[in-house]
Amino acid sequence: MKDNIGSKRHKLGTCLASAVNALLFITILLLQVMVIWNIADMFFGGEESTSDANQEQAKANVEQKRETKFNHRRFEIEVNQPHQEMLEKFPKHPNLVFSKLAKAIEKEDKRYSCIGSNNMAFDSKLYKI
């Protein structure tokens, strides 16, 4: 009985192993064919399109280099002018956050000092007893 079950498992395992090996072999074979195809295409085909593509890419690189230079006038228009307009519309805006934080800190300091004085009063009452 045990031999019968063991032999079924063995047959199933060998079938799965052979299927996995076959899929692996097919995958590696297709990968090699694709690599050879790309190498052949690189050497023998599409030279005209690559030269056009290279020229277009060179033009794009030159335009990109032109744009990377700092343009002071563009900076003034895109950054400084909107910033000045915002400051004119909301003059307290940059300091608003700091003033709110300062008020919150002062409020917490007062609360802390109040709690400290209450603790001192409670301690003095506790030690008097």
Buried (B, 14 or more C-beta within 10 A) or exposed (E): EEEEEEEEEEEEEEEEEEEEEEEEEEEEEEEEEEEEEEEEEEEEEEEEEEEEEEEEEEEEEEEEEEEEEEEEEEEEEEEEEEEEEEEEEEEEEEEEEEEEEEEEEEEEEEEEEEEEEEEEEEEEEEEEE
